Amino acid sequence: MLELAVDRQAADDAVEFGAWTGYRVPDNRGLWHPLVARLYDYWLEVAPPGRLPGRQHIVPEDIAPLWSRLWLLDVVRRPLRYRYRFCGSELVRSLGGEVTGRWLDEVHPQLIADPEPRERFRFMAMTGGPTWRRGPPQWVRDKDHRTVESCVVPLAGDGIAVDKMIGITVAFDLAGREI
């Protein structure tokens, strides 16, 4: 895993993040969807030694097969909020419309009420740690989505302070088939 110059353990110990407190990405990625694993591996590949990669390290052409399922958030502080900078076509279809430029908590009002997804993003913004999750959708737009798998990785223009997050989401139907 990426070893950062910042002391993530100290940040974890100082702040509680609900279910995400002390979270670490699983070492065994053998059961991950290949597109999800590709984003995480790419993020590790482009990271400068001891630092988080920034948007400047991401070459869109390198991850072209992921585009339709990718989304990019700007991290805005004081107060801590997230704004969609980009949302791939498969997710736009799933969400029922374009969300680029909109606030995450306005697109997904459940984020305010449900601490698990809210704390996931706060954990990443504060610690610089990536996250992976597979389970029932935390907000439902498409009735056919029964399971979602997502990986969200932080980006930092200066290598330390998270200013963006890039994620990928793959949805599955009731029979476990990729949608």
Order of alpha helices (4+ residues) and beta strands (2+ residues): alpha-alpha-beta-beta-alpha-alpha-alpha-alpha-beta-beta-beta
